[in-house]
C-alpha cells in the first residue's frame, strides 16, 4: 500500500529532468507535463528523484524529456 506524501512537501518537489511539478499516483510521482512524462518511484516513503531512477515510456530517451 502506497504512503501518501504530505501535500505541502509534494508542492515543493519538481521533476529533475523537466522542472515540472510532480503528482503522486500510488507508489510513484509523475511529472505534470506533456508526454512523455517521467515517473519516479517512492521507496519506503522517500521519493527517488534522480535521472537514473526515472521511468520513461519504452523507446523514449532521457534526452527527449530533458528540459534544460
CORDA-V76743 format. One record per backbone hydrogen bond with DSSP energy under -0.5 kcal/mol. CO is the residue of the C=O (numbers start at 1). NH is the residue of the N-H. Records with the same first field share a line. If there is no record, write none. Layout:
CO = NH / NH
//
This chain:
2 = 4
6 = 10
7 = 11
8 = 12
9 = 12 / 13
10 = 13
13 = 22
15 = 19
17 = 67
20 = 15
21 = 32
23 = 30
25 = 28
27 = 42
28 = 25
29 = 40
30 = 23
31 = 33
36 = 38
38 = 31
39 = 55
40 = 29
41 = 43 / 48
42 = 44
43 = 46
46 = 43
47 = 49
48 = 50
50 = 53 / 54
51 = 54
54 = 56
55 = 39
57 = 60
61 = 64 / 65
62 = 65 / 66
66 = 68
//
